[in-house]
Amino acid sequence: MMMQDPVDVVSMQWLDLIEVAALEVVTYPDDAWSQATWWAELAGRPRRHYLVARSGDGVDGAILGYAGIDITGENADVMTIAVAPQQRRTGLGSVLLARMHDAALQAGASAMLLEVRADNAEARALYARHEYEQIATRAGYYGGVDAIVMRRALPGRGASNA
């Protein structure tokens, strides 16, 4: 299924944090980031880059998803990506991930890295569709659930570093 309603993807702002933290609890009920963590993440700009996807109503539209990366030179780490339950399987996760790739390329990164819960088949499928490859496993990383470490070379950069 593809997105049917218009969605604006824009930089996350301080005023977004209450709504983002609420969506975080819905998306990751067992290990949601607190509002304080979100404040610290957003304060990490420009190294940390966060986006929100809003319904087509502009700044007053509901937040439908969010994503963020940490850019550390040659690598950019996906810190988080989440899509509201009613928006899943619409392509919004792919849109957010592609925007993260664009931001990493703009910052000069040659590869994207991430950790994903081994039991999150939906997220792992999203990353596989975007050419991420498993490079390691971290046993018990998520409180008893393994983390799958994945990497993707960015187009035009780092292809020989894979």
Secondary structure, 3 states (H helix, E strand, C coil): CCCCCCEEEEECCHHHHHHHHHHHHHHCCCCCCCHHHHHHHHHCCCCEEEEEEEECCHHHCCEEEEEEEEEECCEEEEEEEEECHHHCCCCHHHHHHHHHHHHHHHCCCCEEEEEEECCCHHHHHHHHHCCCEEEEEEEEEECCEEEEEEEEECCCCCHHHC
